[in-house]
């Protein structure tokens, strides 16, 4: 996934994020632990809608529109994590980002794809908070998450246009929610 594709979404997310931080007076709080937990939660909700791991059930996955909505919820948190980490140092992502234009990462099954994303998010958490001695950098781990996420979107059959359109709808809904006291 390259920065050109994500640039518009980062800008939209930054506007929403700044509104939330100002409204809730969060300027002096490290929100990264909340964002990592939120990312894991939204990813689990997406997995639940796909039902890919429910070998004991014959119930089909949710409708594609529901899965897409959960998918963009994950994207909101991926963008938030990126913004929070790279702006924390007083630099914007345009200066600091090195999202490499590498191919997506896809495993054989959705279950493996989800498990790999959870693993990378765990590594990112450890690297961010220095809970381990990892050879991974924040940048490398974040790029892996993006590549896995892009692969997940491909596995789910979503085009970039569908993802961007759904993201913008959800972003507008999130702005509206802030206005009405969500």
PAGU-566655 format. One record per atom (N, C-alpha, C): x, y, z; atom name; residue number from 0. Coordinates in Angstrom, 1 decimal, decimal comma. Each point is the difference from the previous one (the first is absolute). Example, Ala and Ser with C-alpha at 12.3 -4.5 7.8 and 13.67 -1.06 7.14 Angstrom:
// residues 2
        X        Y        Z   site   pos
     13,2     -5,7      7,8      N     0
     -0,9      1,2      0,0     CA     0
      0,9      1,2      0,0      C     0
     -0,4      1,1     -0,7      N     1
      0,9      1,1      0,0     CA     1
     -0,8      1,1      0,8      C     1
This chain:
// residues 182
        X        Y        Z   site   pos
      0,9     -1,2      0,0      N     0
     -0,9      1,2      0,0     CA     0
      0,9      1,2      0,0      C     0
     -0,3      1,0     -0,8      N     1
      0,8      1,2     -0,1     CA     1
     -0,6      1,2      0,7      C     1
      0,8      1,0      0,3      N     2
     -0,5      1,2      0,6     CA     2
     -1,0      0,8     -0,8      C     2
      0,2     -0,1     -1,3      N     3
     -0,9      0,7     -0,9     CA     3
     -1,4     -0,4      0,2      C     3
     -0,2     -1,3      0,1      N     4
     -1,4     -0,5      0,3     CA     4
     -0,5      0,4      1,3      C     4
      0,9      0,0      1,0      N     5
     -0,5      0,3      1,4     CA     5
      0,0      1,5      0,3      C     5
      0,7      0,8     -0,7      N     6
      0,1      1,4      0,3     CA     6
     -1,3      0,7      0,4      C     6
     -1,0     -0,1     -0,9      N     7
     -1,3      0,6      0,2     CA     7
     -0,6     -0,5      1,3      C     7
      0,1     -1,3      0,2      N     8
     -0,6     -0,6      1,2     CA     8
      0,7      0,5      1,3      C     8
      1,4      0,1     -0,1      N     9
      0,7      0,5      1,2     CA     9
     -0,5      1,4      0,3      C     9
     -0,1      0,9     -1,0      N    10
     -0,5      1,3      0,2     CA    10
     -1,4      0,1      0,6      C    10
     -0,9     -0,8     -0,5      N    11
     -1,3     -0,1      0,6     CA    11
      0,0     -0,5      1,4      C    11
      0,8     -1,0      0,3      N    12
      0,1     -0,5      1,3     CA    12
      0,6      1,0      1,0      C    12
      1,0      0,7     -0,5      N    13
      0,6      1,0      0,9     CA    13
     -1,0      1,1      0,4      C    13
     -0,8      0,4     -0,9      N    14
     -1,0      1,0      0,3     CA    14
     -1,0     -0,5      1,1      C    14
     -0,4     -1,2     -0,2      N    15
     -0,9     -0,6      1,0     CA    15
      0,7     -0,2      1,3      C    15
      1,2     -0,5      0,0      N    16
      0,8     -0,2      1,2     CA    16
      0,2      1,3      0,7      C    16
      0,4      1,1     -0,7      N    17
      0,2      1,3      0,7     CA    17
     -1,2      0,5      0,6      C    17
     -1,2     -0,2     -0,6      N    18
     -1,3      0,4      0,5     CA    18
     -0,2     -0,7      1,3      C    18
      0,2     -1,3      0,1      N    19
     -0,2     -0,8      1,1     CA    19
      0,9      0,4      1,2      C    19
      1,3      0,1     -0,3      N    20
      0,9      0,4      1,0     CA    20
     -0,3      1,4      0,6      C    20
     -0,4      0,9     -0,8      N    21
     -0,4      1,3      0,5     CA    21
     -1,3      0,0      0,8      C    21
     -1,0     -0,7     -0,5      N    22
     -1,3     -0,1      0,7     CA    22
      0,1     -0,7      1,3      C    22
      0,8     -1,0      0,1      N    23
      0,1     -0,8      1,3     CA    23
      1,3      0,4      0,8      C    23
      0,6      1,1     -0,4      N    24
      1,2      0,5      0,7     CA    24
      1,0     -1,1      0,3      C    24
      0,5     -0,6     -1,1      N    25
      0,9     -1,2      0,1     CA    25
      1,4      0,4     -0,5      C    25
      0,3      1,2      0,0      N    26
      1,3      0,5     -0,6     CA    26
      1,2     -0,6      0,8      C    26
     -0,1     -0,3      1,2      N    27
      1,1     -0,4      0,8     CA    27
      0,0     -1,5      0,4      C    27
     -0,8     -0,7     -0,7      N    28
     -0,2     -1,5      0,2     CA    28
      0,6     -0,8     -1,1      C    28
      0,7     -1,1      0,4      N    29
      0,5     -0,9     -0,9     CA    29
     -1,1     -1,0     -0,4      C    29
     -0,6      0,2     -1,1      N    30
     -1,1     -0,8     -0,4     CA    30
      0,3     -1,3     -0,7      C    30
      1,3     -0,2     -0,2      N    31
      0,5     -1,2     -0,8     CA    31
     -0,5     -1,3      0,6      C    31
      0,0     -0,2      1,4      N    32
     -0,5     -1,3      0,5     CA    32
     -1,5     -0,2     -0,4      C    32
     -0,8      1,1      0,1      N    33
     -1,4     -0,1     -0,4     CA    33
     -0,2     -0,4     -1,4      C    33
      0,9      0,7     -0,9      N    34
     -0,1     -0,3     -1,4     CA    34
      0,4     -1,4     -0,4      C    34
      1,0     -0,5      0,7      N    35
      0,4     -1,4     -0,3     CA    35
     -1,1     -1,0      0,4      C    35
     -0,6      0,3      1,2      N    36
     -1,1     -0,9      0,4     CA    36
     -1,2      0,2     -0,9      C    36
     -0,3      1,2     -0,4      N    37
     -1,1      0,3     -1,0     CA    37
      0,2     -0,8     -1,3      C    37
      1,3      0,1     -0,5      N    38
      0,3     -0,7     -1,2     CA    38
     -0,2     -1,5      0,1      C    38
      0,4     -0,6      1,1      N    39
     -0,2     -1,4      0,3     CA    39
     -1,5     -0,4      0,1      C    39
     -0,7      0,9      0,6      N    40
     -1,5     -0,2      0,2     CA    40
     -0,7      0,0     -1,3      C    40
      0,3      1,0     -0,8      N    41
     -0,7      0,2     -1,3     CA    41
      0,4     -1,2     -0,9      C    41
      1,3     -0,4      0,0      N    42
      0,4     -1,2     -0,8     CA    42
     -0,7     -1,2      0,4      C    42
     -0,2     -0,2      1,3      N    43
     -0,8     -1,2      0,5     CA    43
     -1,4      0,1     -0,4      C    43
     -0,6      1,2      0,0      N    44
     -1,4      0,2     -0,5     CA    44
     -0,1     -0,4     -1,5      C    44
      1,0      0,4     -0,8      N    45
      0,0     -0,3     -1,4     CA    45
      0,1     -1,5     -0,2      C    45
      0,9     -0,7      0,8      N    46
      0,2     -1,4     -0,1     CA    46
     -1,4     -0,7      0,3      C    46
     -0,6      0,5      1,0      N    47
     -1,3     -0,6      0,5     CA    47
     -1,0      0,1     -1,2      C    47
     -0,1      1,1     -0,7      N    48
     -0,9      0,2     -1,1     CA    48
      0,3     -0,9     -1,1      C    48
      1,3     -0,3     -0,3      N    49
      0,3     -1,0     -1,1     CA    49
     -0,3     -1,4      0,4      C    49
      0,0     -0,3      1,3      N    50
     -0,2     -1,3      0,6     CA    50
      1,0     -1,0     -0,5      C    50
      1,2      0,4     -0,5      N    51
      1,0     -0,8     -0,6     CA    51
      0,5     -1,1      1,0      C    51
      0,0      0,3      1,3      N    52
      0,6     -0,9      0,9     CA    52
     -1,1     -0,9      0,7      C    52
     -1,2      0,1     -0,4      N    53
     -1,1     -0,7      0,7     CA    53
     -0,3     -1,3     -0,7      C    53
      1,0     -0,9      0,1      N    54
     -0,1     -1,3     -0,6     CA    54
     -1,2     -0,9      0,5      C    54
     -0,5      0,4      1,1      N    55
     -1,1     -0,7      0,7     CA    55
     -1,4      0,4     -0,5      C    55
      0,0      1,1     -0,9      N    56
     -1,3      0,6     -0,3     CA    56
     -0,2     -0,1     -1,5      C    56
     -1,3     -0,1     -0,4      N    57
     -0,3      0,0     -1,4     CA    57
     -0,6      1,3     -0,5      C    57
     -0,2      1,0      0,9      N    58
     -0,5      1,3     -0,3     CA    58
      1,0      0,7     -0,9      C    58
     -0,5      0,6     -1,1      N    59
      0,9      0,7     -0,9     CA    59
      0,6      1,3      0,6      C    59
      1,0      0,6     -0,7      N    60
      0,5      1,3      0,4     CA    60
     -1,1      1,0     -0,1      C    60
      0,2      1,1      0,7      N    61
     -0,9      1,2     -0,2     CA    61
      0,0      0,5     -1,4      C    61
     -0,9      0,8     -0,3      N    62
     -0,1      0,6     -1,4     CA    62
      1,3      0,8     -0,2      C    62
      0,4      0,1     -1,3      N    63
      1,2      0,7     -0,4     CA    63
      0,0      1,4      0,5      C    63
     -1,1      0,7      0,0      N    64
     -0,1      1,4      0,5     CA    64
      0,4      0,1      1,5      C    64
     -0,4     -1,0      0,8      N    65
      0,3      0,0      1,4     CA    65
      1,5     -0,2      0,2      C    65
      0,5     -0,9     -0,8      N    66
      1,4     -0,4      0,1     CA    66
      0,9      1,3     -0,4      C    66
     -0,5      0,6     -1,0      N    67
      0,8      1,2     -0,5     CA    67
     -0,1      1,1      1,1      C    67
     -1,1      0,2      0,6      N    68
     -0,1      1,0      1,1     CA    68
      1,0     -0,3      1,1      C    68
      0,0     -1,3      0,4      N    69
      1,0     -0,4      1,1     CA    69
      1,4      0,2     -0,5      C    69
      0,3     -0,3     -1,3      N    70
      1,3      0,1     -0,6     CA    70
      0,5      1,5      0,1      C    70
     -0,9      0,9     -0,3      N    71
      0,4      1,4      0,1     CA    71
      0,2      0,5      1,4      C    71
     -0,7     -0,6      1,0      N    72
      0,2      0,3      1,4     CA    72
      1,4     -0,4      0,4      C    72
      0,5     -1,1     -0,5      N    73
      1,4     -0,4      0,2     CA    73
      0,9      1,0     -0,6      C    73
     -0,3      0,5     -1,2      N    74
      0,8      1,0     -0,7     CA    74
      0,1      1,3      0,8      C    74
     -1,1      0,4      0,6      N    75
      0,0      1,2      0,8     CA    75
      1,1     -0,1      1,1      C    75
      0,0     -1,2      0,6      N    76
      1,0     -0,1      1,1     CA    76
      1,4     -0,2     -0,5      C    76
      0,2     -0,6     -1,1      N    77
      1,3     -0,1     -0,6     CA    77
      0,6      1,4     -0,3      C    77
     -0,9      0,8     -0,6      N    78
      0,4      1,4     -0,3     CA    78
      0,3      0,8      1,3      C    78
     -0,8     -0,2      1,0      N    79
      0,2      0,7      1,3     CA    79
      1,3     -0,4      0,7      C    79
      0,3     -1,3      0,0      N    80
      1,3     -0,5      0,5     CA    80
      1,1      0,7     -0,7      C    80
      0,0      0,0     -1,3      N    81
      1,0      0,6     -0,8     CA    81
      0,2      1,5      0,4      C    81
     -1,1      0,7      0,0      N    82
      0,0      1,4      0,3     CA    82
      0,6      0,3      1,4      C    82
     -0,5     -0,8      0,9      N    83
      0,4      0,3      1,4     CA    83
      1,5     -0,3      0,2      C    83
      0,5     -1,0     -0,6      N    84
      1,4     -0,3      0,2     CA    84
      1,0      1,0     -0,7      C    84
     -0,3      0,3     -1,2      N    85
      0,9      0,8     -0,8     CA    85
     -0,2      1,4      0,3      C    85
     -1,1      0,5      0,5      N    86
     -0,1      1,4      0,3     CA    86
      0,4      0,2      1,5      C    86
      0,1     -1,0      0,7      N    87
      0,5      0,2      1,4     CA    87
      1,3      0,7      0,1      C    87
      0,8     -0,2     -1,0      N    88
      1,4      0,6      0,0     CA    88
      0,0      1,3     -0,7      C    88
     -1,2      0,6     -0,2      N    89
     -0,1      1,4     -0,5     CA    89
      0,2      0,0     -1,5      C    89
     -0,1     -1,1     -0,7      N    90
      0,2     -0,1     -1,4     CA    90
     -1,3     -0,6     -0,6      C    90
     -0,3      0,5     -1,2      N    91
     -1,2     -0,6     -0,6     CA    91
      0,4     -1,2     -0,9      C    91
     -1,0     -0,8     -0,3      N    92
      0,2     -1,2     -0,7     CA    92
      0,6      0,3     -1,4      C    92
     -0,2      1,1     -0,6      N    93
      0,6      0,3     -1,3     CA    93
      1,5      0,0      0,1      C    93
      0,5      0,5      1,1      N    94
      1,5      0,1      0,2     CA    94
      0,5     -1,4      0,4      C    94
     -0,6     -0,6      0,9      N    95
      0,5     -1,2      0,7     CA    95
     -0,3     -1,3     -0,7      C    95
     -1,2     -0,1     -0,6      N    96
     -0,5     -1,3     -0,5     CA    96
      1,0     -0,5     -1,0      C    96
      0,1     -1,3      0,1      N    97
      0,7     -0,7     -1,1     CA    97
     -0,8     -1,2     -0,3      C    97
     -1,2      0,2     -0,5      N    98
     -0,9     -1,1     -0,4     CA    98
      0,6     -0,5     -1,3      C    98
      0,5     -1,2      0,1      N    99
      0,7     -0,5     -1,2     CA    99
     -1,1     -0,6     -0,9      C    99
      0,2      0,2     -1,3      N   100
     -1,0     -0,6     -1,0     CA   100
      0,4     -1,5     -0,2      C   100
     -0,3     -0,8      1,0      N   101
      0,2     -1,4     -0,1     CA   101
     -1,3     -0,7     -0,2      C   101
      0,1     -1,2     -0,5      N   102
     -1,2     -0,8     -0,3     CA   102
     -0,7     -0,3      1,3      C   102
     -1,3     -0,2     -0,1      N   103
     -0,8     -0,4      1,1     CA   103
      0,5     -1,4      0,5      C   103
     -0,4     -0,3      1,3      N   104
      0,4     -1,3      0,5     CA   104
     -1,4     -0,7      0,2      C   104
      0,0     -1,2     -0,6      N   105
     -1,2     -0,9      0,1     CA   105
      0,4     -1,4      0,4      C   105
     -0,7     -0,5      0,9      N   106
      0,1     -1,4      0,5     CA   106
     -1,0     -0,8     -0,8      C   106
      0,0     -1,3      0,3      N   107
     -0,9     -0,9     -0,7     CA   107
     -1,5      0,1      0,4      C   107
     -0,2      0,4      1,3      N   108
     -1,3      0,0      0,5     CA   108
     -0,2      1,4      0,7      C   108
     -1,3      0,4      0,1      N   109
     -0,3      1,2      0,8     CA   109
      0,4     -0,2      1,5      C   109
     -0,1     -1,1      0,5      N   110
      0,4     -0,3      1,4     CA   110
      1,4      0,3      0,2      C   110
      0,9     -0,5     -0,9      N   111
      1,4      0,3      0,1     CA   111
      0,3      1,5     -0,2      C   111
     -0,8      0,6     -0,9      N   112
      0,2      1,4     -0,2     CA   112
     -0,3      0,8      1,2      C   112
     -1,1     -0,3      0,7      N   113
     -0,3      0,7      1,2     CA   113
      1,0     -0,2      1,1      C   113
      0,4     -1,3      0,2      N   114
      1,0     -0,3      1,0     CA   114
      1,3      0,7     -0,2      C   114
      0,4      0,1     -1,3      N   115
      1,2      0,8     -0,3     CA   115
     -0,1      1,4      0,3      C   115
     -1,2      0,6     -0,3      N   116
     -0,2      1,4      0,4     CA   116
      0,1      0,2      1,5      C   116
     -0,7     -0,9      0,7      N   117
      0,0      0,2      1,5     CA   117
      1,5     -0,1      0,5      C   117
      0,8     -0,9     -0,6      N   118
      1,4     -0,2      0,4     CA   118
      0,7      1,3     -0,2      C   118
     -0,1      0,6     -1,2      N   119
      0,7      1,2     -0,4     CA   119
     -0,4      1,2      0,9      C   119
     -1,3      0,0      0,3      N   120
     -0,5      1,1      0,9     CA   120
      0,6     -0,2      1,4      C   120
      0,2     -1,2      0,5      N   121
      0,6     -0,3      1,2     CA   121
      1,5      0,4      0,0      C   121
      0,7     -0,3     -1,1      N   122
      1,4      0,5     -0,1     CA   122
      0,0      1,5      0,0      C   122
     -0,9      0,6     -0,7      N   123
      0,0      1,5      0,0     CA   123
     -0,2      0,5      1,4      C   123
     -0,9     -0,6      0,8      N   124
     -0,2      0,5      1,3     CA   124
      1,3     -0,2      0,8      C   124
      0,7     -1,1     -0,1      N   125
      1,2     -0,2      0,7     CA   125
      1,1      0,9     -0,4      C   125
      0,1      0,3     -1,3      N   126
      1,1      0,9     -0,5     CA   126
     -0,4      1,5      0,5      C   126
     -1,2      0,3     -0,1      N   127
     -0,4      1,4      0,4     CA   127
      0,3      0,3      1,5      C   127
     -0,2     -1,0      0,8      N   128
      0,1      0,2      1,4     CA   128
      1,2     -0,7      0,6      C   128
      0,9     -0,4     -0,9      N   129
      1,3     -0,6      0,4     CA   129
     -0,2     -1,1      1,0      C   129
     -1,0     -0,9     -0,2      N   130
     -0,2     -1,1      0,8     CA   130
      0,8     -1,2     -0,4      C   130
      0,8      0,1     -1,0      N   131
      0,8     -1,1     -0,5     CA   131
      1,2      0,5     -0,7      C   131
      0,9     -0,9     -0,3      N   132
      1,1      0,4     -0,8     CA   132
     -0,2     -0,6     -1,4      C   132
     -0,7      0,8     -0,8      N   133
     -0,3     -0,5     -1,3     CA   133
      0,9      0,7     -1,0      C   133
      0,3     -0,8     -1,0      N   134
      0,9      0,6     -1,1     CA   134
     -0,9      0,8     -0,9      C   134
     -1,3     -0,1      0,1      N   135
     -0,9      0,7     -0,8     CA   135
     -0,1      1,5      0,4      C   135
     -0,1      0,8     -1,0      N   136
     -0,2      1,4      0,3     CA   136
     -1,5      0,3     -0,1      C   136
     -0,4      1,1      0,6      N   137
     -1,4      0,4     -0,1     CA   137
     -0,4      0,1     -1,5      C   137
      0,8      0,6     -0,7      N   138
     -0,3      0,2     -1,5     CA   138
     -0,1     -1,3     -0,7      C   138
      0,9     -1,0      0,2      N   139
     -0,1     -1,3     -0,6     CA   139
     -1,3     -0,7      0,4      C   139
     -0,3      0,0      1,3      N   140
     -1,2     -0,7      0,5     CA   140
     -1,2      0,6     -0,6      C   140
     -0,1      1,4      0,0      N   141
     -1,1      0,7     -0,5     CA   141
     -0,2     -0,4     -1,5      C   141
      1,1      0,0     -0,8      N   142
     -0,1     -0,4     -1,4     CA   142
     -0,6     -1,4     -0,1      C   142
      0,4     -0,9      0,8      N   143
     -0,5     -1,4      0,0     CA   143
     -1,5      0,0      0,3      C   143
     -0,4      0,8      0,9      N   144
     -1,5      0,1      0,3     CA   144
     -0,7      0,5     -1,2      C   144
      0,5      1,0     -0,6      N   145
     -0,6      0,6     -1,2     CA   145
     -0,1     -1,1     -1,1      C   145
      1,1     -0,7     -0,2      N   146
      0,0     -1,0     -1,1     CA   146
     -0,9     -1,2      0,3      C   146
     -0,1     -0,4      1,3      N   147
     -0,9     -1,0      0,3     CA   147
     -1,5      0,5     -0,1      C   147
     -0,2      1,2      0,4      N   148
     -1,4      0,6     -0,2     CA   148
     -0,4      0,1     -1,4      C   148
      0,9      0,4     -0,9      N   149
     -0,2      0,0     -1,4     CA   149
     -0,3     -1,4     -0,6      C   149
      0,8     -0,9      0,5      N   150
     -0,3     -1,4     -0,4     CA   150
     -1,3     -0,5      0,5      C   150
     -0,4      0,4      1,2      N   151
     -1,3     -0,4      0,5     CA   151
     -1,1      0,6     -0,9      C   151
      0,1      1,2     -0,3      N   152
     -1,0      0,6     -0,9     CA   152
     -0,1     -0,7     -1,3      C   152
      1,1     -0,4     -0,6      N   153
      0,0     -0,8     -1,2     CA   153
     -0,7     -1,3      0,2      C   153
      0,3     -0,7      1,1      N   154
     -0,6     -1,3      0,3     CA   154
     -1,5      0,2      0,1      C   154
     -0,5      1,1      0,6      N   155
     -1,4      0,2      0,2     CA   155
     -0,7      0,5     -1,3      C   155
      0,8      0,3     -1,0      N   156
     -0,6      0,4     -1,3     CA   156
     -0,3      1,5     -0,1      C   156
      0,7      0,8      0,8      N   157
     -0,3      1,5     -0,1     CA   157
      1,0      0,7     -0,9      C   157
     -0,6      0,9     -0,8      N   158
      0,9      0,9     -0,8     CA   158
      0,4      1,2      0,8      C   158
      1,0      0,7     -0,4      N   159
      0,5      1,2      0,7     CA   159
     -1,2      1,0     -0,1      C   159
     -0,7      0,1     -1,1      N   160
     -1,1      1,0     -0,1     CA   160
     -1,1     -0,3      1,0      C   160
     -0,3     -1,3      0,2      N   161
     -1,0     -0,3      1,0     CA   161
      0,5      0,3      1,4      C   161
      1,2     -0,3      0,3      N   162
      0,6      0,3      1,3     CA   162
      0,0      1,5      0,3      C   162
      0,5      0,8     -1,0      N   163
      0,0      1,4      0,2     CA   163
     -1,4      0,6      0,2      C   163
     -0,9     -0,4     -0,8      N   164
     -1,4      0,5      0,1     CA   164
     -0,6     -0,3      1,4      C   164
      0,2     -1,3      0,4      N   165
     -0,5     -0,4      1,3     CA   165
      0,7      0,8      1,2      C   165
      1,3      0,2     -0,2      N   166
      0,7      0,7      1,0     CA   166
     -0,5      1,4      0,2      C   166
     -0,3      0,7     -1,2      N   167
     -0,4      1,4      0,1     CA   167
     -1,4      0,1      0,6      C   167
     -0,9     -1,0     -0,3      N   168
     -1,3     -0,1      0,6     CA   168
      0,1     -0,1      1,5      C   168
      0,8     -0,9      0,5      N   169
      0,2     -0,2      1,4     CA   169
      0,7      1,2      0,7      C   169
      0,9      0,6     -0,7      N   170
      0,6      1,2      0,6     CA   170
     -1,0      1,1      0,2      C   170
     -0,9      0,2     -1,0      N   171
     -1,0      1,0      0,1     CA   171
     -0,9     -0,4      1,2      C   171
     -0,4     -1,3      0,1      N   172
     -0,8     -0,4      1,2     CA   172
      0,7      0,2      1,3      C   172
      1,3     -0,2      0,0      N   173
      0,8      0,3      1,3     CA   173
      0,0      1,5      0,3      C   173
      0,1      0,8     -1,0      N   174
     -0,1      1,5      0,3     CA   174
     -1,4      0,3      0,5      C   174
     -1,0     -0,6     -0,6      N   175
     -1,4      0,3      0,5     CA   175
     -0,1     -0,5      1,4      C   175
      0,5     -1,1      0,3      N   176
     -0,1     -0,6      1,4     CA   176
      0,7      1,0      1,0      C   176
      1,1      0,6     -0,4      N   177
      0,6      1,0      0,9     CA   177
     -0,9      1,2      0,3      C   177
     -0,7      0,4     -1,0      N   178
     -1,0      1,1      0,1     CA   178
     -1,1     -0,3      0,9      C   178
     -0,5     -1,2      0,1      N   179
     -1,2     -0,4      0,7     CA   179
      0,3     -0,6      1,4      C   179
      1,3     -0,1      0,3      N   180
      0,4     -0,5      1,4     CA   180
      0,0     -1,5      0,1      C   180
      0,5     -0,6     -1,0      N   181
      0,2     -1,5     -0,1     CA   181
      0,8     -0,5      1,2      C   181
